[in-house]
Amino acid sequence: MEKKMKVGPKGQVVIPKDIRNITGIKENTEVIVSLKDDKIIIKPAKPLTESYSKYYTSTYSKKLKDYIDINKMLDEEYGRNILH
């Protein structure tokens, strides 16, 4: 997906809403800006492990159609990893 955008006077670029929705980027989301060859890459900063469930439920879970108890899922997964 590509969109043509203009750079503002302070170097600001608006990330189109459909791209923000797909990537989970919303107001105050920290992003990583990097350069690879001649491409500028903007991606959401990875959350700290201990705050992953809060990060997930505030971003990606809004796209889900059914309720998912992410804390329960993480607890179950943690239990499986400890036992094996």
PyMOL CGO cylinders between C-alpha atoms (Angstrom):
from pymol import cmd
from pymol.cgo import CYLINDER

trace = [
    CYLINDER, 0.00, 0.00, 0.00, 1.38, 3.37, -0.97, 0.3, 1, 1, 1, 1, 1, 1,
    CYLINDER, 1.38, 3.37, -0.97, 0.03, 6.86, -0.39, 0.3, 1, 1, 1, 1, 1, 1,
    CYLINDER, 0.03, 6.86, -0.39, 1.45, 10.14, -1.65, 0.3, 1, 1, 1, 1, 1, 1,
    CYLINDER, 1.45, 10.14, -1.65, 1.70, 12.68, 1.18, 0.3, 1, 1, 1, 1, 1, 1,
    CYLINDER, 1.70, 12.68, 1.18, 3.26, 16.12, 1.58, 0.3, 1, 1, 1, 1, 1, 1,
    CYLINDER, 3.26, 16.12, 1.58, 5.93, 16.99, 4.13, 0.3, 1, 1, 1, 1, 1, 1,
    CYLINDER, 5.93, 16.99, 4.13, 5.03, 19.98, 6.33, 0.3, 1, 1, 1, 1, 1, 1,
    CYLINDER, 5.03, 19.98, 6.33, 7.34, 22.87, 7.23, 0.3, 1, 1, 1, 1, 1, 1,
    CYLINDER, 7.34, 22.87, 7.23, 8.72, 21.04, 10.30, 0.3, 1, 1, 1, 1, 1, 1,
    CYLINDER, 8.72, 21.04, 10.30, 9.28, 17.76, 8.47, 0.3, 1, 1, 1, 1, 1, 1,
    CYLINDER, 9.28, 17.76, 8.47, 5.97, 16.32, 9.66, 0.3, 1, 1, 1, 1, 1, 1,
    CYLINDER, 5.97, 16.32, 9.66, 4.07, 13.77, 7.58, 0.3, 1, 1, 1, 1, 1, 1,
    CYLINDER, 4.07, 13.77, 7.58, 0.51, 12.66, 8.33, 0.3, 1, 1, 1, 1, 1, 1,
    CYLINDER, 0.51, 12.66, 8.33, 0.19, 8.88, 8.30, 0.3, 1, 1, 1, 1, 1, 1,
    CYLINDER, 0.19, 8.88, 8.30, -3.08, 8.08, 6.47, 0.3, 1, 1, 1, 1, 1, 1,
    CYLINDER, -3.08, 8.08, 6.47, -5.88, 6.79, 8.70, 0.3, 1, 1, 1, 1, 1, 1,
    CYLINDER, -5.88, 6.79, 8.70, -6.20, 3.42, 6.93, 0.3, 1, 1, 1, 1, 1, 1,
    CYLINDER, -6.20, 3.42, 6.93, -2.48, 2.75, 7.44, 0.3, 1, 1, 1, 1, 1, 1,
    CYLINDER, -2.48, 2.75, 7.44, -2.68, 3.84, 11.10, 0.3, 1, 1, 1, 1, 1, 1,
    CYLINDER, -2.68, 3.84, 11.10, -5.63, 1.48, 11.62, 0.3, 1, 1, 1, 1, 1, 1,
    CYLINDER, -5.63, 1.48, 11.62, -3.83, -1.47, 10.05, 0.3, 1, 1, 1, 1, 1, 1,
    CYLINDER, -3.83, -1.47, 10.05, -0.64, -0.89, 12.07, 0.3, 1, 1, 1, 1, 1, 1,
    CYLINDER, -0.64, -0.89, 12.07, -2.34, 0.06, 15.34, 0.3, 1, 1, 1, 1, 1, 1,
    CYLINDER, -2.34, 0.06, 15.34, -0.71, 3.49, 15.39, 0.3, 1, 1, 1, 1, 1, 1,
    CYLINDER, -0.71, 3.49, 15.39, -2.82, 6.07, 17.18, 0.3, 1, 1, 1, 1, 1, 1,
    CYLINDER, -2.82, 6.07, 17.18, -2.23, 9.39, 18.91, 0.3, 1, 1, 1, 1, 1, 1,
    CYLINDER, -2.23, 9.39, 18.91, 0.78, 9.25, 21.27, 0.3, 1, 1, 1, 1, 1, 1,
    CYLINDER, 0.78, 9.25, 21.27, 1.97, 5.87, 19.93, 0.3, 1, 1, 1, 1, 1, 1,
    CYLINDER, 1.97, 5.87, 19.93, 5.76, 5.84, 19.90, 0.3, 1, 1, 1, 1, 1, 1,
    CYLINDER, 5.76, 5.84, 19.90, 7.24, 4.95, 16.52, 0.3, 1, 1, 1, 1, 1, 1,
    CYLINDER, 7.24, 4.95, 16.52, 10.66, 4.00, 15.24, 0.3, 1, 1, 1, 1, 1, 1,
    CYLINDER, 10.66, 4.00, 15.24, 11.89, 5.92, 12.20, 0.3, 1, 1, 1, 1, 1, 1,
    CYLINDER, 11.89, 5.92, 12.20, 14.71, 4.30, 10.26, 0.3, 1, 1, 1, 1, 1, 1,
    CYLINDER, 14.71, 4.30, 10.26, 16.39, 4.49, 6.89, 0.3, 1, 1, 1, 1, 1, 1,
    CYLINDER, 16.39, 4.49, 6.89, 16.97, 1.43, 4.71, 0.3, 1, 1, 1, 1, 1, 1,
    CYLINDER, 16.97, 1.43, 4.71, 18.62, 2.09, 1.37, 0.3, 1, 1, 1, 1, 1, 1,
    CYLINDER, 18.62, 2.09, 1.37, 16.55, 5.00, 0.02, 0.3, 1, 1, 1, 1, 1, 1,
    CYLINDER, 16.55, 5.00, 0.02, 13.40, 4.18, 2.04, 0.3, 1, 1, 1, 1, 1, 1,
    CYLINDER, 13.40, 4.18, 2.04, 12.16, 5.82, 5.23, 0.3, 1, 1, 1, 1, 1, 1,
    CYLINDER, 12.16, 5.82, 5.23, 10.53, 3.22, 7.48, 0.3, 1, 1, 1, 1, 1, 1,
    CYLINDER, 10.53, 3.22, 7.48, 8.09, 4.17, 10.24, 0.3, 1, 1, 1, 1, 1, 1,
    CYLINDER, 8.09, 4.17, 10.24, 6.85, 1.40, 12.53, 0.3, 1, 1, 1, 1, 1, 1,
    CYLINDER, 6.85, 1.40, 12.53, 5.30, 1.21, 15.98, 0.3, 1, 1, 1, 1, 1, 1,
    CYLINDER, 5.30, 1.21, 15.98, 7.84, 0.84, 18.78, 0.3, 1, 1, 1, 1, 1, 1,
    CYLINDER, 7.84, 0.84, 18.78, 7.63, -2.61, 20.35, 0.3, 1, 1, 1, 1, 1, 1,
    CYLINDER, 7.63, -2.61, 20.35, 6.10, -2.49, 23.82, 0.3, 1, 1, 1, 1, 1, 1,
    CYLINDER, 6.10, -2.49, 23.82, 7.92, -3.69, 26.91, 0.3, 1, 1, 1, 1, 1, 1,
    CYLINDER, 7.92, -3.69, 26.91, 7.08, -7.32, 27.63, 0.3, 1, 1, 1, 1, 1, 1,
    CYLINDER, 7.08, -7.32, 27.63, 5.42, -6.55, 30.97, 0.3, 1, 1, 1, 1, 1, 1,
    CYLINDER, 5.42, -6.55, 30.97, 3.05, -4.04, 29.37, 0.3, 1, 1, 1, 1, 1, 1,
    CYLINDER, 3.05, -4.04, 29.37, 2.26, -6.10, 26.27, 0.3, 1, 1, 1, 1, 1, 1,
    CYLINDER, 2.26, -6.10, 26.27, -1.30, -6.96, 27.30, 0.3, 1, 1, 1, 1, 1, 1,
    CYLINDER, -1.30, -6.96, 27.30, -2.10, -3.30, 27.98, 0.3, 1, 1, 1, 1, 1, 1,
    CYLINDER, -2.10, -3.30, 27.98, -0.52, -2.29, 24.65, 0.3, 1, 1, 1, 1, 1, 1,
    CYLINDER, -0.52, -2.29, 24.65, -2.36, -5.03, 22.75, 0.3, 1, 1, 1, 1, 1, 1,
    CYLINDER, -2.36, -5.03, 22.75, -5.76, -4.30, 24.27, 0.3, 1, 1, 1, 1, 1, 1,
    CYLINDER, -5.76, -4.30, 24.27, -5.40, -0.58, 23.55, 0.3, 1, 1, 1, 1, 1, 1,
    CYLINDER, -5.40, -0.58, 23.55, -4.42, -1.07, 19.89, 0.3, 1, 1, 1, 1, 1, 1,
    CYLINDER, -4.42, -1.07, 19.89, -4.91, -4.33, 18.02, 0.3, 1, 1, 1, 1, 1, 1,
    CYLINDER, -4.91, -4.33, 18.02, -7.79, -5.77, 20.04, 0.3, 1, 1, 1, 1, 1, 1,
    CYLINDER, -7.79, -5.77, 20.04, -10.14, -3.05, 18.77, 0.3, 1, 1, 1, 1, 1, 1,
    CYLINDER, -10.14, -3.05, 18.77, -10.06, -4.80, 15.40, 0.3, 1, 1, 1, 1, 1, 1,
    CYLINDER, -10.06, -4.80, 15.40, -11.25, -8.13, 16.80, 0.3, 1, 1, 1, 1, 1, 1,
    CYLINDER, -11.25, -8.13, 16.80, -14.85, -9.18, 16.27, 0.3, 1, 1, 1, 1, 1, 1,
    CYLINDER, -14.85, -9.18, 16.27, -15.08, -11.39, 19.38, 0.3, 1, 1, 1, 1, 1, 1,
    CYLINDER, -15.08, -11.39, 19.38, -14.03, -10.67, 22.96, 0.3, 1, 1, 1, 1, 1, 1,
    CYLINDER, -14.03, -10.67, 22.96, -10.70, -12.20, 23.88, 0.3, 1, 1, 1, 1, 1, 1,
    CYLINDER, -10.70, -12.20, 23.88, -9.32, -12.18, 27.43, 0.3, 1, 1, 1, 1, 1, 1,
    CYLINDER, -9.32, -12.18, 27.43, -5.69, -11.51, 26.52, 0.3, 1, 1, 1, 1, 1, 1,
    CYLINDER, -5.69, -11.51, 26.52, -4.51, -11.66, 30.14, 0.3, 1, 1, 1, 1, 1, 1,
    CYLINDER, -4.51, -11.66, 30.14, -6.00, -15.16, 30.50, 0.3, 1, 1, 1, 1, 1, 1,
    CYLINDER, -6.00, -15.16, 30.50, -4.37, -16.25, 27.23, 0.3, 1, 1, 1, 1, 1, 1,
    CYLINDER, -4.37, -16.25, 27.23, -0.98, -14.94, 28.35, 0.3, 1, 1, 1, 1, 1, 1,
    CYLINDER, -0.98, -14.94, 28.35, -1.30, -16.67, 31.74, 0.3, 1, 1, 1, 1, 1, 1,
    CYLINDER, -1.30, -16.67, 31.74, -2.17, -19.97, 30.04, 0.3, 1, 1, 1, 1, 1, 1,
    CYLINDER, -2.17, -19.97, 30.04, 0.72, -19.64, 27.59, 0.3, 1, 1, 1, 1, 1, 1,
    CYLINDER, 0.72, -19.64, 27.59, 3.12, -18.79, 30.41, 0.3, 1, 1, 1, 1, 1, 1,
    CYLINDER, 3.12, -18.79, 30.41, 1.93, -21.87, 32.30, 0.3, 1, 1, 1, 1, 1, 1,
    CYLINDER, 1.93, -21.87, 32.30, 2.47, -24.11, 29.26, 0.3, 1, 1, 1, 1, 1, 1,
    CYLINDER, 2.47, -24.11, 29.26, 6.00, -22.78, 28.76, 0.3, 1, 1, 1, 1, 1, 1,
    CYLINDER, 6.00, -22.78, 28.76, 6.92, -23.32, 32.40, 0.3, 1, 1, 1, 1, 1, 1,
    CYLINDER, 6.92, -23.32, 32.40, 5.61, -26.90, 32.43, 0.3, 1, 1, 1, 1, 1, 1,
    CYLINDER, 5.61, -26.90, 32.43, 7.39, -27.95, 29.21, 0.3, 1, 1, 1, 1, 1, 1,
]
cmd.load_cgo(trace, "trace")
